[in-house]
Amino acid sequence: MAVTEGRLLRFSWQADAGALAERLHVQAEDRDLFDRVLARARQAYAPRAWVCEAKLEALGDDFAQLSGHWFEGARVAACLAGAHRVWAYVVTAGPTPAPQGDDMLESWWLQALGEEAVHAAMERLIAQTPARPGEHVNAVSPGSLPDWPIEQQRPLFALLGAPNAGVSLTDACLIEPRCSLSGLLYTAGEAYCSCAYCLRAHCPNRRAPAMQ
């Protein structure tokens, strides 16, 4: 199979306490607790990515073959139609630490901070992906839209191989640890953002307005 050996990349997480507290709507009376939880999260989370370049061997209206692995879906086919280079990736913050008490707010903060860490790592990964002048580095993930279903995680993880930065796939095609992302990165002349095709009006992670 024409796929380069995977690379493990590690990222530091420079968490700004004030900005995170504001984004997570932390109340003034909870700020001391939040700061303690954030300190635990900084110690526990270790953002990293596993990346390997793949060869686009065949492409149709609703399928793509990458380094011997068959992907089905109109979305991935449309994205890769203009791709110059393609990489499979998985990014993770690592396992979410257990709360020290029964406080549900602490549990929610730990999960939210893990998501912050993995999205920050994803931004770093995109920034480090090689692209020629005028090219955009785009990402597309199984399950992000109906026309590339979550079951396509299976060929993606087969392409990624082991050790996948310590990330695994459940029988339901969910990723463990939970604070993880996976998909394809590709360079192309046009920018792509899945949020533009998503109709979820109040998504807190929306990065582009929905197309009308």
N, C-alpha and C positions, 0 to 999 in steps of 0.2 A: 504494500500500500504506500502511495506516495505522500507520506506525512512526516514532517520533521519531528524530531524528538521533543517531547514536552519540556517546558521551562517552568520552574517554580519561581515566582516573584513575591517578595515580601514588601509590605508597605507600613510605614509609621502612621499613626492616627493622631493628628494634632487637633484634639477636641477643644473647642472654645466653650468654656462653661457658660458664659453669659449668653452667647448666641444660641446654644442648645437649650438652655432654660427658657429662653423666649420662644423658640420654635416649638417646644413641647408644652408651652403654657403652664410652666411651673409657678405656683402661687408663692408669694413672699414668705408665708409661714412654713412652706415646705422646702425652702431653698437649702437649708443646712442638710436635710436628709438627702436631697437631690445631689448635692456636692459629694456626699459620702458614697452614694450609689455610682456616680460618675467616676470617682476614684477607683472603685472596684472594677468598673467596666474597662477603664484604661488598662488595668493590669491583666484582665482576663482576655480581652479580645486581641487577636493577633492577625490582622487583615493580610491576606495572601491570595495569589491567583495562580492557576495552572493553565498554561496556554500552549497550543500547538498549531502550527500552520498546516492547512489542508489544500489539496489540489481539487479544483472544480473540474470534474471529468465528464459530466453530462448535465443538461439542463432542459426542462420542458416547461409547459405552462403551469404545472402543479407538482413538480418534483425537481430535485437536484441530487446529484451523486457527488459526494465529497470523499476522496481518498478511499473509495470502495464502499462507502456507507450511504445508504439510500434514505433520503429525506423527502417526505410528502407534505404538500401544502402550497397553496397559491402565494401566500405571503413570502415565504422563504425563496420561492422561485422568482418572484418579482424583484425582491431585493438583490439577489445574486446575479440577475440579468446584466446589471451594470458594474459588477464587482471586478476589481483588478487583483486583489489578494484577499484571502479568507483565512481566518483563524477560529478555532473552537476554543472556548474559554469557560472556566468556572472561577468565581471569586467568592471568598468566604471571610467572615469575621471570626469564625470558629464557634464553638459551643457557647450557648448563653449560660452565664453563671446562675446558680440557684439563688433566690432571695434569702436573706438572713433571717427573715421572719415570715409572718403570714400576711404581710401588707401587700395587697393586690396592686397598689400604686407602684411599689418598688419593682414588682414583677414586670409591670407594663413598661416602666422606665428602662429596665435592663434589656428588654426586647427592642424597644425603640432605639436605644443607643447602639445596639448591635446592627440595626438597619442603617443607622447613620454611618457607622464604621464601614459597612460593606459598600454603601453607595459612594463614600469618599474614596475607597479603594478602586471602585469601578471607574471613577473619574480619572484617577491616576493611571490606571491601565490604558484607558483610551488615549490619554495624553502621551504615553510612552509607545503607543503602537506606531510603527513607521508608516509614513505617508509621503507621497511626493507633493510638490507645490500644486495647489489647486484641488487636491483630493480631500475628501471628508472621511473620517473614521466613524462608521456607523455600527450599531449593535441591534441585533434582532434575537428574541428569545422565544422558545417554545412555550405556548400557553399565554403569551402576551396578547394575542388576538385570536378570534375564532378560526381564521384561515391558516393558522399554524398551531395545531392543537398540542396540549401538554404531553400527549403520548410520544411526541417526537423528541422528548428527553432521552428516550432509550437509544436511538442511533447516535445522538449527540454524545452521551456518556460512553458508548462503545468507541466512538472516534477519539474521545479524550483519553481513554485507557486509564491505567493506574499510574500514580496513586491519587490523582485528582485533588491534590492539596487537602486530603482528608475528608472529602465530600462524597456522599453516597446517594443513591436514588432508591426510594421506597417502591413497593409494588404499585402504588397509586401515582407514581411518577413525581412525587414531591421530593424536595432536596433536604438532606440532613447534613450539617446543622441548618436550622431554619434561616439564619441570617446569611444566606448565600444566594448567588445569582449565576445563571449559566446561559450560554447561547453562542452565537456566532458574531465575530467582529469582521468587518470587511471594509476595504477602501473603495471609494467610488467618486465619480465627479459630482454627484448630487448628494445632499444631506438627507438622512432619513431619521425619523423619530416615530416610534410606534404610538406615542401619545396622540399624534395627529389623527389616528384612525380609531382611537378608543372613544366610546360614547359615555363613559362613566363621568358624569358632570362634576362630581365633588371629590375626585381623587386627590389626596394630599401630595402625591408624588408627580403630578402632571408637569411635564416639561415643555409642552407645546399645546397651543389651542387646537381643539377638535376641528377637523375639516367640515365645512358645511355641505 
